[in-house]
Amino acid sequence: MAVDLCDADAVRCAIRDARPDVVYHLAALSSVGRSWDDPARTLSENVTGAINLLEAIRREAAAARVVWVSSCEVYGVPSRLPIEESAPLAPASPYAISKATGEQLAVVYANVHGLDIVRARPFSHSGPGQSATFLLSSLARQAAEGRRAGLSRFDVVTGNPDTRRDFTDVRDVVRAYRLLAELPETMGAVYNVSSGRSASTAELVSLVGNVVAPVEVEHVVDPARVRASEVMELRGDNSLLSSATGWHPTIPLRQTIIDTVGWWEHELAA
C-alpha cells in the first residue's frame, strides 16, 4: 500500500492497520543535487514525513523496533577519516540538513516517548534497480546505452572527477538493516553502514571502462554538473556495526558495477 508520508492521518491509519513489529524508515527525497534545486520542498517533505511517521508509531505501534535510516551526509566535511559515529554533525546541503533534523527528531521521540529506535547512517550505496539520479547508476546506464548501441567508444559524463565516496552494494546495506532490526538492545544507538574504502568519480569511470572492455570509455566532465558546494570525501568507519552484528560487506564494487550495467541493459531492452 502506498502512503503519502506528508498525510498524517493516512500514515497513522497505515501503521494501525499493519501493526508492525519492525519499521524501516527510508522514505525521503534523497538526492543531494536536487535538494539544491528545491531546498524548501526537500526540507518540508523530509521533515514532515519524519514527524508524521514518528507520531504514528508513538500512537499505534509504540513497541515496534524502528530502523531509522539517516545518511552519511549529516557529517558534512569531516575533520578526519574514516568518519566515526561520534563525529560532530555539520550538514552541508539542504538534503543533509533534512536528514540530520529527522534523525534528531527520532532521538527526541526515543528519549521522551520510549520508542525503540536504532539509527543507521549509510554511506553511498548502489546496485541493480537504482535510479540514474545517483552517480554509480548513472555511470552504469551510460555504459549500458553505449554497449547496446554497439559503439566501440563512447563518452561517460560526470561532475567533479575528484570527489570520493565510500560505496557499498545495496544488497549488503539491506542485510545490515535487517541485522540492526534484530539487535536485542539498541538504546538509541547509531551505526555507520560503510565499506571503509572510498573511490573517486574518475576511478569509478575507470572501473566502468574495465567492465565494458574492449569498448573504450572517454571520461567527460560536464561543468554544469560540478556543484559549488561539495564535500570532497566521505569514508566511514564500520567497526561499531561489525562488532554489534558481525556484518561485513561481501559484494565487491566491481561486481556491483557489473550487475548494475546488466540491469540497465535489461531495462533499456524492455
PAVEXFI-611892 format. One record per residue: residue in three letters; x, y, z of N, C-alpha, C, O, CB in turn. Coordinates in steps of 0.001 Angstrom, whole numbers, padded with zeros to 6 digits, always signed. Atoms other than C-alpha are relative to their C-alpha. Glycine has a CB too. Layout:
N
ALAXYZXYZXYZXYZXYZ ...
# end
This chain:
270
MET+000842-001189+000000+000000+000000+000000+000881+001245+000000+001782+001374+000829-000955+000002+001221 ALA-000753-001250+000088+001378+003390-000999-000664+001054+000877-001884+001219+000858+000094+000490-001469 VAL+000498-001040-000898+001033+006191+001541+000861+001241-000151+002085+001144-000226-000006-000487+001473 ASP-000717-001270+000013+001983+009864+001332+000381+000336+001436-000494+000572+002269-000863+001143-000643 LEU-000439-000260-001360+004101+010484+004425-000344+001405+000472-000297+001682+001670+001478-000220+000107 CYS+000401-001349-000396+003012+014127+004372-001472+000061+000421-001952+001105+000864+000251+000975-001146 ASP+001392+000108-000434-000558+012966+005088-000023-000719+001340+000022-001948+001391-000875-000755-001061 ALA-000125+000577-001338-000526+012435+008852-001064-001057+000284-000759-002105+000852-000082+001096+001042 ASP+001073+000953-000271-003902+010690+009020+000211-001306-000756-000019-002388-000216-001351+000604-000370 ALA-000231+001206+000797-003020+008283+006211+001146-000823+000577+001084-002052+000593+000300+000370-001459 VAL-001131+000721-000594+000299+007411+007853-000445-000724+001263-000093-001883+001477+001164+000968+000319 ARG+000467+000633-001241-001386+006740+011190-000890-001198-000295-000782-002230+000367-000759+001012+000867 CYS+000871+001128+000365-004022+004541+009546+000819-001181-000514+000538-002333-000184-001025+000433-001068 ALA-000833+001072+000545-001347+002588+007672+000741-000750+001110+000812-001978+001095+001005+000570-001010 ILE-000695+000651-001114+000634+001928+010851-000980-000792+000861-000672-001903+001292+000737+001044+000861 ARG+001017+000703-000796-002530+000994+012755-000432-001296-000679-000589-002324-000021-001224+000904+000228 ASP+000460+001191+000718-003612-001441+010042+001099-001055-000107+000827-002253-000032-000487+000382-001397 ALA-001108+000957+000174-000166-003001+009587+000424-000635+001315+000873-001781+001330+001198+000692-000637 ARG-000423+000477-001317+000547-003386+013324+001418-000592-000060+001618-001757+000286-000998-001054+000533 PRO-001342+000541+000269+004281-003723+012558+000777-000316+001275+000634+000353+002298+000793+000983-000839 ASP-000988+000277-001037+006875-005360+014774+001287+000772-000272+002024+001126+000648+000288-001508+000084 VAL-001186-000736+000416+009604-003595+012785-000404+001018-001058-001185+000717-001961+001100-000963-000541 VAL+000199-001031+001016+009544-000335+010833+001369+000422-000523+002253+000796+000247-000788+001228+000576 TYR-001224-000495+000641+012296+000519+008358-000350+001337-000651-001148+001386-001587+000572-001037-001066 HIS+000317-001303+000573+012223+004234+007627+001118+000443-000950+002201+000836-000515-000211+001050+001118 LEU-000942-000442+001018+013996+005047+004350-000591+001069-000905+000133+001661-001705+000455-001175-000828 ALA+000674-000881+000959+011437+007256+002593+000461+001441+000151+000424+002006+001244-001516-000081+000177 ALA-000443-001393+000000+012775+010676+001640+000293+000436-001426+000524-000394-002305+001252+000187+000896 LEU-000615-000541+001212+013671+012961-001220+001500-000096+000242+002023+000559+001143-000471+001507-000311 SER-001325+000456-000426+017198+011596-001349+001171+000458-000861+002271-000078-000730+000005-001462+000043 SER-001086-000479+000853+019247+013499-003928+000603+001279+000562-000098+002270+000766-000502+000236-001428 VAL-000696-001202-000456+021852+015949-002662-000109+001092-001061-000447+002234-000750+001486-000308+000313 GLY+000032-000976+001082+021999+017661-006063-001362+000645-000164-001465+001866-000287+000404-000651-001289 ARG+001348-000538+000204+018240+018030-006434-000473+000818+001194-001343+001678+001057-000981-001131-000267 SER+000401-000789-001171+017939+019370-002897+000404+001457-000149-000216+002337+000448+000617-000581+001272 TRP-000391-001387+000269+019774+022480-004110-000971+000662-000971-001150+001879-000935+001429+000057-000563 ASP+000961-000560+000948+017210+022906-006902-001295+000418+000695-001924+001399+000298-000303-001012-001102 ASP+001243-000303-000703+014272+022885-004468+000189-000279+001489-000375-001237+002016-001185-000834-000575 PRO-000300+000267-001408+015548+023166-000892-001229+000026+000898-001316-000749+001850+000997+001001+000501 ALA+001185-000100-000854+012184+024174+000568-000797-001298-000035-001255-001779+001002-000886+001180-000439 ARG+000753+001252+000119+010471+021062-000772+000739-001138+000704+000123-001953+001391-000236-000354-001487 THR-000772+001063-000639+013304+018808+000399-000159+000040+001512-000417-000985+002144+001476+000113-000373 LEU+000134-000137-001452+013166+020173+003940-001427-000265+000455-001646-000981+001432+000436+001393+000445 SER+001394+000147-000402+009381+020329+004101-000442-001458-000024-000997-001957+000955-000897+000829-000905 GLU+000508+001368+000135+008675+016816+002823+000758-000977+000885+000145-001846+001506+000084-000452-001449 ASN-000769+000951-000797+011520+015013+004577-000268+000161+001494-000405-000828+002214+001484+000166-000277 VAL+000234-000224-001435+010944+016639+007967-001450-000295+000370-001706-000918+001400+000357+001449+000385 THR+001402+000295-000266+007144+016486+007783-000251-001501+000005-000969-002014+000863-000890+000679-001035 GLY+000150+001450+000043+007333+012837+006786+000556-000667+001242-000032-001619+001756+000681-000557-001224 ALA-000606+000562-001209+009629+012105+009726-000915+000187+001206-001139-000745+001978+001365+000649+000267 ILE+000887-000274-001137+007302+013781+012223-001263-000855-000068-001676-001436+000936-000377+001490+000039 ASN+001235+000767+000140+004195+012081+010843+000222-001473+000303-000619-002109+000939-000566+000162-001401 LEU-000273+001406-000265+005810+008658+010963+000259-000238+001485-000258-001195+002061+001195-000474-000827 LEU-000278+000167-001432+007142+009117+014497-001279+000096+000825-001477-000677+001762+001009+001054+000476 GLU+001264-000130-000725+003735+010289+015698-000868-001244-000186-001499-001719+000758-000760+001250-000470 ALA+000812+001196+000263+002030+007329+014024+000521-001202+000780-000258-001970+001344-000015-000318-001503 ILE-000582+001112-000752+004446+004856+015585-000271+000175+001490-000623-000788+002172+001520-000103-000263 ARG+000249-000262-001418+004085+006507+019001-001422-000376+000393-001645-000941+001464+000257+001472+000321 ARG+001403+000208-000344+000309+006230+018886-000511-001404-000337-001418-001910+000322-000843+001018-000708 GLU+000588+001249+000497-000207+002950+017024+000913-001225+000082+000436-002353-000042-000415+000189-001412 ALA-000925+001157-000021+002932+000769+017332+001196+000324+000881+002345+000212+000455+000478-000373-001446 ALA-001053-000510-000881+004899+002003+020313+001044-001050+000363+002146-000702+000788-000614+000546+001259 ALA-000951+001065-000344+006562-001394+020860+000860-000427-001190+001735-001279-001037-000748-001207+000542 ALA-000724+000434+001209+007917-001686+017296+001462+000430+000058+001784+001495+000585-000668+000575-001270 ARG-001384-000400+000241+011639-001687+016571+000012+000866-001246-000549+000484-002273+000949-001244-000160 VAL-000074-000921+001130+012355+001256+014275+001451+000113-000448+002308+000543+000324-000578+001398+000374 VAL-001316-000205+000601+015399+001194+011992-000084+001309-000769-000658+001377-001856+000425-001209-000939 TRP+000111-001351+000548+015792+004894+011263+001214+000265-000886+002334+000409-000396-000108+001069+001139 VAL-001100-000128+000950+017872+005351+008126+000276+001471-000265-000539+002169-000869-000319-000741-001319 SER-000442-001375+000185+019730+008653+008126+000915+000048-001228+000567-000510-002269+000734+000537+001280 SER-000912-000116+001136+022701+009462+005860+001369+000446+000484+001483+001183+001464-000552+000989-001053 CYS-001349-000482-000302+026455+009941+005956+000135+001491-000288+001052+002142+000213+001037-000782-000807 GLU-000075-001416+000342+025747+013393+004514-000161+000905+001221+000191+002083+001167-001060+000336-001027 VAL+000171-000836-001193+024888+014595+008024+001346+000414+000599+001407+001370+001373-000828-000744+001049 TYR-001318-000342-000540+028627+014642+008815+000593+001244-000656+001411+001933-000047+000951-001169-000176 GLY-000595-001133+000705+029413+017312+006227+001469-000248-000294+001869-001383-000556-000160+001281+000815 VAL-001436+000119+000270+033124+017998+005706+000675-000584+001243+000685+000062+002291+000628+001395-000384 PRO-000552+000644-001195+034912+015569+008050+001333+000607+000419+002114+001071-000412+000173-001489-000243 SER-001287-000477-000513+037768+016638+010280+001061-001077-000105+002255-000780-000137-000135+000458+001452 ARG-000941+001099+000205+039330+013186+009914-000729-001192-000618-001950-001316-000525+000674-000406+001337 LEU+000530+001190+000669+038845+009947+008004+000699-001246+000538+001873-001177+000902+000182+000103-001541 PRO+001432+000164+000272+037417+007398+008330-000844+000652+001087-000376+000881+002202-000356-001486-000117 ILE+000895-000706-000907+034434+009048+009983-000606-000992+000991-001130-002035+000602-001111+000740-000788 GLU+000633+000792-001050+033274+007601+013292-001347+000606+000374-001613+001776+000098+000914-000092+001240 GLU+001342-000464-000365+029745+007867+014658+000035+001159+000993-000922+001927+001085-000802-001146+000586 SER-000126-001084-000979+030996+010238+017366+000365+001340-000628+000393+002356+000066+001035-000364+001028 ALA-000351-001253+000677+031990+012851+014761-001168+000979+000079-002325+000560+000039+000388-000262-001481 PRO+001090-000985-000066+030016+016108+015017-000774+000062-001314-000232-000201-002387+000556+001391+000342 LEU+000825-000163+001196+027149+016684+012617+000173+001417-000527+000067+002392+000217-001500-000300+000304 ALA-000183-001309+000642+027773+019501+010147-000560-000079-001410+000193+000048-002376+001512+000426-000021 PRO+000601+000199+001334+025292+019015+007261+000306+001158-000936+000256+002325-000546-001515-000174+000119 ALA-000476-001010+000950+026393+020835+004119-000890+000134-001233-000447+000653-002258+001402-000332-000434 SER+000950-000149+001106+023313+020659+001866-001402-000020+000581-001591-000479+001707+000182-001130-001076 PRO+001380+000082-000501+019539+021046+002205-000412-001445+000307-001085-001698+001306-000968+000609-001023 TYR+000314+001404-000269+019216+017254+001925+000602-000438+001325-000078-001051+002149+000512-000897-001137 ALA-000673+000419-001226+021765+016710+004683-000657+000613+001227-000793-000049+002256+001473+000381-000048 ILE+000690-000646-001118+020009+019233+006926-001315-000715+000295-001660-000924+001458-000259+001493-000306 SER+001278+000690-000207+016687+017454+006392+000208-001349+000683-000593-001742+001531-000726-000196-001340 LYS-000264+001307-000615+018226+014085+007327+000485+000153+001439+000105-000632+002308+001038-000778-000821 ALA-000454-000235-001366+020003+015479+010387-001180+000388+000895-001257-000041+002046+001084+001100+000028 THR+001175-000395-000761+016736+017069+011516-000878-001202+000317-001326-001370+001451-000799+001048-000764 GLY+000799+001199-000219+014815+013835+011049+000623-000926+001027-000068-001500+001870-000191-000738-001296 GLU-000694+000870-000948+017453+011903+012940-000110+000551+001419-000328-000218+002356+001479-000157-000396 GLN+000114-000586-001331+017372+014338+015869-001422-000117+000546-001615-000308+001746+000427+001462-000032 LEU+001376+000235-000423+013593+014098+015966-000180-001433+000497-000866-001672+001490-000971+000287-001152 ALA+000084+001400-000426+013948+010321+016194+000612-000186+001383+000081-000929+002208+000704-000914-001013 VAL-000644+000080-001313+016317+010728+019140-000930+000557+001077-001063-000035+002148+001345+000768-000001 VAL+000921-000604-000966+013827+013017+020906-001159-000948+000301-001527-001124+001463-000537+001346-000531 TYR+001120+000923-000212+010975+010539+020394+000442-001252+000752-000324-001807+001539-000625-000393-001341 ALA-000520+001149-000758+013143+007703+021669+000160+000368+001473-000205-000410+002355+001356-000477-000584 ASN-000253-000423-001381+014099+009672+024785-001282+000347+000754-001453-000033+001912+000931+001195+000009 VAL+001195-000494-000679+010727+011236+025554-001116-001037+000041-001796-001184+001056-000498+001253-000680 HIS+001127+000931+000104+008299+008552+024388+000413-001470+000101-000441-002355+000055-000720+000225-001303 GLY-000452+001371-000178+010455+005446+024802-000052-000860-001242-000069-002087-001143-000795-000635+001041 LEU+000016+000810+001225+010361+004398+021158+001324-000745-000154+002385-000238+000209-000265+000890-001245 ASP-001172+000872+000173+012774+001579+020290+000619+000294-001366+000300-000366-002355-000394-001525+000124 ILE-000555-000479+001261+014825+003334+017616+001498-000274-000066+002239+000058+000859-000275+001501-000174 VAL-001424+000136+000293+018185+002318+016163+000263+000764-001289-000461+000618-002274+000433-001516-000124 ARG-000287-000843+001159+019785+004743+013737+001115-000592-000857+002102-001116-000340+000381+001409+000452 ALA-001027+000419+000957+021754+003822+010617+000409+001205-000825-000439+001973-001279-000511-001155-000918 ARG-000500-001047+000885+023968+006240+008713+000708-000665-001171+001916-000893-001114+000958+000979+000755 PRO-000623+000632+001151+024562+004631+005333+000853+000993-000785+000500+002162-000941-001062-000609-000905 PHE-000803-000762+000946+027339+005887+003119-000505-000375-001399-001502-001088-001513+001557-000297+000171 SER+000517+000216+001353+026967+005750-000673-000209-001487-000262+000623-002317+000104+000958+000595-001049 HIS+000243+001385+000381+025408+002559-001944-000739-000028-001333-001434+000918-001705-000808-000746+001097 SER+000552+000098+001344+024287+001336-005313-000226-001463-000334+000180-002356+000410+000934+000666-001041 GLY+000252+001352+000453+023150-001712-007241-001139-000022-000996-001690+001026-001334-000305-000911+001176 PRO+001092+000126+000968+020558-003047-009679-001286+000611+000535-001668+000385+001684-000231-001467-000355 GLY+001266-000604-000375+017343-001051-009624+000089+001439+000426-000941+002092+000592-000603-000769+001076 GLN-000131-001375-000476+018778+002290-008535-000226+000995-001134+000148+000743-002280+001382+000220+000627 SER+000236-001068+000960+017700+005486-010295+001326+000564-000517+002321+000607+000207-000846+001116+000638 ALA-001193-000613+000593+020215+007089-012653+000241+001409+000527+001177+002079+000093-000128+000036-001516 THR-000265-001259-000693+019880+010214-010496+001303-000091+000784+001977+000915+001002-001166+000358+000940 PHE-001164+000217-000848+022697+008686-008439+001209-000413-000837+001071-001036-001889-000304-001066+001060 LEU-001223+000056+000806+026311+008574-009595+000267-001363-000613+000358-001479-001835+001169+000393+000836 LEU-000432+001283+000534+027137+004900-009924-001019-000577-000970-000652-001174-001983+000251-000978+001130 SER+001028+000482+000918+023813+004018-011505-000004+000808-001295-000277+000263-002364-001378+000062+000664 SER-000111-000818+001205+024222+006947-013917+001129-000511-000900+000963-000627-002114+000241+001476+000373 LEU-001120+000533+000776+027620+005600-014981-000380-001325-000654-000064-001569-001819+001237-000184+000896 ALA+000394+001312+000520+026166+002115-015392-000994+000142-001153-000914-000592-002138-000612-000858+001121 ARG+000963-000201+001081+023281+003395-017505+000699+000506-001265+000411+000039-002367-001097+000990+000435 GLN-000721-000502+001170+025616+005355-019776+000794-001124-000672+000871-001195-001898+000942+001151+000403 ALA-000744+001134+000556+027738+002230-020191-000928-000958-000725-000600-001451-001804+000756-000741+001105 ALA+000961+000905+000626+024690+000102-020951-000504+000567-001322-000669-000173-002292-001178-000264+000944 GLU+000455-000638+001241+023488+002610-023557+001072-000102-001081+000770-000402-002237-000362+001479+000251 GLY-001082+000085+000978+026893+002672-025237+000198-001407-000519+000411-001615-001713+001284+000497+000602 ARG-000203+001381+000414+027221-001089-025260-001151-000497-000866-000930-001214-001842+000161-000897+001219 ARG+001153+000423+000793+023689-001631-026567+000016+000627-001394-000491+000041-002350-001296+000364+000721 ALA-000076-000662+001303+024365+000851-029372+001092-000593-000885+001213-000226-002054+000246+001488+000185 GLY-001059+000645+000773+027304-001295-030484+001185+000900-000265+001931+000678-001219-000544-000482-001297 LEU-001096-000935+000204+029773+001569-030110+001326-000622+000432+001375-001415+001372-000256+001301+000771 SER-001336+000448-000403+033495+000866-029967+000619+000973+000995+001611+000665+001656+000914-000152-001229 ARG-000476-001025-000936+033975+004061-027943-001156+000943+000308-001908+001320-000590+001225+000789-000588 PHE+001059-000940-000356+031616+006322-026025+000435+000827+001206+001350+000459+001943-001327-000748+000300 ASP-000289-000898-001114+031648+009189-023527-000808-000399+001228-001958-000826+001125-000300+001459-000388 VAL+000712+000087-001268+030750+008850-019875+000142+001364+000670+001253+001830+000924+000560-001170+000917 VAL+000013-001382-000475+029740+012229-018448-000264+000032+001500-001176-000633+001991-001065+000828-000754 THR+000171-000145-001447+030113+013188-014769+000188+001460+000400+000479+002326-000426+000998-000906+000766 GLY-000384-001275-000585+030510+016161-012496+001441-000076+000465+002295-000615-000239-000932+000377+001169 ASN-001356-000076-000544+033584+016697-010304+000665-001379+000014+000146-002297+000649-000027+000590+001420 PRO-000636+001322+000069+036032+013829-011050+000756-000373+001273+001161-001524+001436+000947-000047-001172 ASP-000871+000231-001150+037852+014185-007728-000734-000304+001298-000102-000680+002285+000862+001186+000204 THR+000737+000339-001212+035052+013697-005197+000133-001499+000261+000137-002311-000665-001499+000411-000123 ARG-000187+001398-000393+035480+010456-003264-001145-000421+000927-001511+000292+001861+001384-000204+000700 ARG+001090+000526-000810+032696+008326-001820+000266-001461+000346+000948-002190-000374-001347+000147-000736 ASP-000128+001351-000548+032524+005125+000204-001204-000801-000469-002312-000620+000035+000099+000015+001572 PHE+001112+000738+000603+030430+002687-001848-000125-001409+000565+000862-002126+000729+000174-000067-001509 THR+000347+001352-000411+028711-000450-000579-001153-000462-000881-002012+000335-001258-000378-000064+001524 ASP+001098+000534+000795+026443-002734-002581-001294+000072+000800-001305-000219+001997+000292-001455-000435 VAL+001275-000169-000687+022784-002105-001754-000460-001297+000666-001150-001252+001684-001060+000486-000979 ARG+000418+001267-000597+022277-005817-001048+000694-000239+001330+000110-000818+002246+000287-001156-000951 ASP-000689+000048-001290+024907-005660+001679-000615+000994+000983-000724+000706+002174+001499+000293-000181 VAL+000592-001021-000859+023302-002487+003027-001331-000489+000582-001596-000302+001770-000207+001310-000787 VAL+001280+000533-000469+019869-004125+003255+000239-001068+001071-000489-001141+002061-000815-000589-001183 ARG-000328+001018-001007+021450-007024+005126+000382+000652+001324+000033+000142+002388+001148-000903-000494 ALA-000352-000730-001221+022894-004525+007614-001252+000499+000714-001345+000403+001937+000928+001184-000327 TYR+001236-000479-000616+019446-003017+008193-000745-001142+000694-001278-000967+001790-000902+000656-001055 ARG+000677+001151-000608+017991-006470+008857+000677-000404+001302+000007-000732+002282-000019-001189-000970 LEU-000729+000350-001217+020717-007199+011383-000247+001019+001107-000355+000646+002276+001497-000105-000289 LEU+000296-001018-001007+020085-003887+013146-001399-000183+000578-001627+000095+001756+000137+001397-000602 ALA+001359+000241-000486+016402-004773+013394-000035-001142+001004-000951-001224+001823-000935-000304-001165 GLU-000014+001176-000867+017370-007970+015207+000853+000173+001254+000906-000731+002088+000493-001183-000771 LEU-000808-000216-001192+019701-006434+017803-000879-000078+001254-001980+000472+001263+000722+001365-000075 PRO+000833+000118-001205+018453-007296+021307-000235+001325+000708-001335+001571+001202+000632-000962+000960 GLU+000129-001306-000641+019099-003810+022714+000682+001043-000880+001742+000791-001452+000618-000010+001437 THR-000607-001047+000825+019766-000544+020908+000259+001279+000785+001281+001933+000575-000889+000305-001189 MET-000169-001202-000817+019276+002310+023421+000311+001229-000854+001128+002070-000477+001112-000215+001021 GLY-000187-001164+000859+019108+004796+020549+001343+000073-000685+001764+001152-001104-000192+001220+000787 ALA-001345+000014+000581+022486+003722+019158-000024+000377-001475-001061+000299-002134+000639-001375+000172 VAL-000133-000375+001409+023755+004883+015769+001183-000747-000590+002221-000893+000056+000177+001543-000164 TYR-001022+000825+000644+025800+002837+013302+000240+000477-001429-000706+000681-002190-000415-001487+000008 ASN-000363-000209+001399+027673+003698+010116-000182-001295-000774+000153-002373-000284+001454+000507-000126 VAL+000058+001138+000927+026905+001376+007213+000895+000383-001171+000505+001173-002032-001500-000330-000474 SER-001009-000450+000958+030006+001644+005061+000996-001120-000276+001044-002123+000437+000733+001255+000525 SER-001029+000991+000339+032825-000272+003397+001340+000329+000633+002185-000549+000802+000161-000096-001506 GLY-001291-000434-000528+035653+001771+004911+001005+000367-001081+002156+000688-000785+000577-001073+000862 ARG-000872-000358+001127+037089+002447+001439-000728+001034-000860-001956+001031-000935+000389-001270-000854 SER+000624-000986+000873+036487+005338-000932+000602-000083-001397+001734-000532-001579+000165+001418+000575 ALA-000466-000065+001393+036785+005758-004693-000417+001340-000577-001504+001837-000283-000575-001182-000860 SER+000342-001261+000650+036886+008943-006739-000926-000265-001185-001029-001391-001673+001277+000745-000460 THR+000842+000114+001189+034455+009613-009560+000819-000473-001191+000359-001307-001971-000673+001344-000317 ALA-000874+000422+001108+037361+009247-012002+000326-001486+000098+000359-002185-000915+001303+000824-000005 GLU-000289+001429-000178+038216+005851-010512-001216-000855-000326-001072-001951-000868+000460-000277+001434 LEU+001212+000743+000336+034598+004737-010854-000177-000098-001511-000558-001147-002030-001227+000662+000633 VAL+000089+000032+001469+034608+005699-014533+000995-001016-000554+000681-001755-001486+000270+001412-000605 SER-001009+000978+000436+037800+003673-014952-000477-001426+000238-000262-002302-000599+001330+000235+000734 LEU+000533+001336-000279+036139+000674-013293-001085-000376-001001-001148-001518-001456-000557-000067+001427 VAL+001031+000254+001009+033174+001003-015643+000652-000358-001328+000207-001276-002017-000924+001229-000166 GLY-000717+000305+001232+035606+001070-018561+000579-001403+000013+000589-002088-001010+001104+001007-000224 ASN-000530+001352-000135+037198-002115-017249-001087-001044-000204-000848-002095-000798+000646-000181+001367 VAL+001110+000947+000108+033805-003807-017063-000468-000153-001443-000825-001255-001858-001164+000448+000879 VAL+000538+000068+001364+032794-002933-020647+001091-000227-001050+000782-000270-002241-000757+001279-000320 ALA-001089+000259+000953+036230-003563-022248-000340-001215-000856-000954-002160-000362+001347-000223+000743 PRO-000954-000891+000669+037234-003880-025050-000589+001326-000513+000115+002099-001162+000610-000724-001144 VAL+000553-001307+000349+034815-000983-025627+000754+001071+000787+001013+000899+001978-001539+000063+000295 GLU-000763-001062-000655+036684+002252-024845-000933+001064+000572-001934+001433-000043+000990+000639-000989 VAL+000795-001013-000686+035305+004811-022401+000813+001281+000111+001966+001259+000541-000444-000493+001403 GLU-000616-001316-000136+036129+008516-022541-000721+000763+001112-001937+000950+001063-000053+000792-001350 HIS+000595-000727-001130+035569+010439-019309-000123+001475-000357+000875+002127-000663+000850-000181+001295 VAL+000265-001398+000300+033957+013841-019928-000593+000662+001240-001600+000199+001776-000956+000141-001220 VAL+000505-000747-001153+033484+016329-017083-000880+001142-000496-000435+002004-001253+001173+000544+000877 ASP+000958-001037+000382+030385+018499-017520+000002+001080+001093-000421+000807+002217-001447-000606-000205 PRO-000040-001059-001021+030891+021848-015712-001351+000263+000650-001414+000677+001807+000508+001278-000610 ALA+001333-000240-000548+027127+022112-015251-000332-000980+001124-001225-000728+001933-001047-000102-001103 ARG+000259+000998-001042+027260+019019-013042+000924+000165+001208+000803-000571+002187+000156-001400-000574 VAL-000922-000239-001112+030011+020368-010789-000658+000972+000971-000921+002122+000619+001375+000559-000508 ARG+000666-000843-000984+028421+021726-007614+000994+000925+000681+002137+000549+000939-000718-000857+001038 ALA-000867-000982-000656+029829+024861-005986+000353-000446+001415+001475-000241+001876-000678+001379+000036 SER-000227+000492-001361+029441+023311-002524+000063-001512-000044-000943-002167-000319-001118+000483+000980 GLU-000200+001446+000147+030854+019798-002453+000862-000528+001135+001947-000007+001391+000649-000329-001362 VAL-000834+000709-000966+032069+017529+000329+000905-000917-000817+000418-001791-001535-000869-000812+001063 MET-000909+000685+000915+035187+016118-001299+000178-001486+000314+000378-002285-000601+001337+000676+000026 GLU-000132+001430-000307+035428+012821+000595-000842-000363+001207-000834+000323+002229+001470-000374+000252 LEU+000728+000612-001102+033125+010737+002756+000385-001473+000056+000158-002224-000892-001548+000178-000167 ARG-000417+001403-000184+034505+007465+004107-000253-000376+001449+000187+000324+002362+001518-000215-000381 GLY+000470+000323-001336+033073+005659+007108+000733-001129+000687+001236-002051+000044-001413-000332-000060 ASP-000505+001068-000862+034364+003547+009962-001187-000891+000369-002129-000421+001006+000710+000579+001290 ASN+001138+000892-000252+032069+000497+010198+000230-000933+001189-000494-001916+001347-000291-000824-001238 SER-000379+000954-001048+033679-001094+013277-001096-000198+001046-001229-001296+001585+001268+000466+000683 LEU+001078+000174-000978+030719-000431+015600-001058-000974-000510-001513-001851+000224-000647+001352+000327 LEU+000979+000906+000598+028299-002150+013238+000541-001423-000051-000174-002372+000269-000381+000472-001410 SER-000599+001328+000087+030684-005052+012703+000063-000666+001370-000208-001860+001497+001402+000089-000606 SER-000088+000557-001347+031192-005503+016446-001369-000411+000528-001504-001437+001194+000638+001007+000945 ALA+001337+000260-000536+027471-005363+017207-000715-001138-000705-001491-001861-000081-000835+001239-000094 THR+000802+000944+000792+026207-007615+014413+000822-001050-000745+000263-002044-001210-000826+000760-000991 GLY-000818+000890+000822+029164-009359+012721-000056+000337-001477+000482-000396-002307-000433-001420+000201 TRP+000159-000369+001410+028294-007539+009500+001311+000456-000618+002087+001188-000003-001041+001097-000144 HIS-001070-000515+000853+030906-007012+006804-000533+000018-001427-001293-000874-001804+001316-000872+000117 PRO+000416+000028+001411+030336-006034+003165+000636-001179-000720+001800-001502-000484+000377+001318-000708 THR-000483+001209+000678+030696-009062+000895+000057+000131-001517+000716-000677-002173-000876-001161+000357 ILE+000087-000118+001461+029992-007818-002659+000982+001063-000472+000840+002231-000111-001455+000352-000454 PRO-000995-000980+000465+032972-006158-004403-000630+001078-000876-001652+000853-001524+001115-000704-000775 LEU+000505-001121+000793+032466-002786-006079-000096-000366-001475-001055+000014-002147+000897+001224+000177 ARG+000036+000388+001411+033316-004272-009474-001245-000846-000302-001858-000691-001358+001280-000781-000375 GLN+001188+000830+000219+030516-006830-009079-001263+000852+000024-002197+000606-000740-000089-001108+001063 THR+001133-000922-000020+028093-004062-008164-000160+000679-001357-001272+000800-001869+000180+001054+001109 ILE+000047-000665+001305+029001-002276-011404-000458-000971-001076-001308-000626-001897+001376+000584-000363 ILE+000399+001012+000988+028695-005465-013477-001504-000247+000062-002184-000262-000964+000767-001322+000235 ASP+001419+000312-000165+025264-006217-012043-000885+001188-000369-001973+001007-000917-000280-000430+001437 THR+000806-001180+000292+024032-002640-012408-000011+000310-001492-001043+000710-002031+000522+001202+000779 VAL-000026-000144+001457+025183-002366-016032-000937-001024-000636-001703-000693-001540+001446-000169-000547 GLY+000872+001047+000522+023437-005674-016717-001471+000311+000213-002300+000064-000664+000336-001318+000645 TRP+001394-000355-000282+020252-004466-015057-000468+001092-000945-001581+001035-001467-000164+000456+001463 TRP+000391-001075+000910+020255-001289-017136-000157-000507-001433-001040-000046-002155+001030+001128+000045 GLU+000157+000566+001348+020780-003299-020334-001355-000678-000137-002020-000558-001166+001130-001008-000306 HIS+001309+000659+000021+017717-005342-019455-001123+001029-000034-002088+000875-000783-000163-000919+001222 GLU+001033-001029-000033+015684-002228-018640-000103+000727-001331-001209+000984-001808+000282+000994+001115 LEU+000021-000708+001271+016694-000455-021850-000557-000866-001117-001227-000368-002021+001392+000471-000358 ALA+000546+000918+001001+015869-003541-023905-001523-000105+000114-002231-000271-000879+000636-001390+000150 ALA+001448+000113-000233+012420-003657-022322-000748+001270-000396-001970+001335-000261-000272-000316+001468 
# end
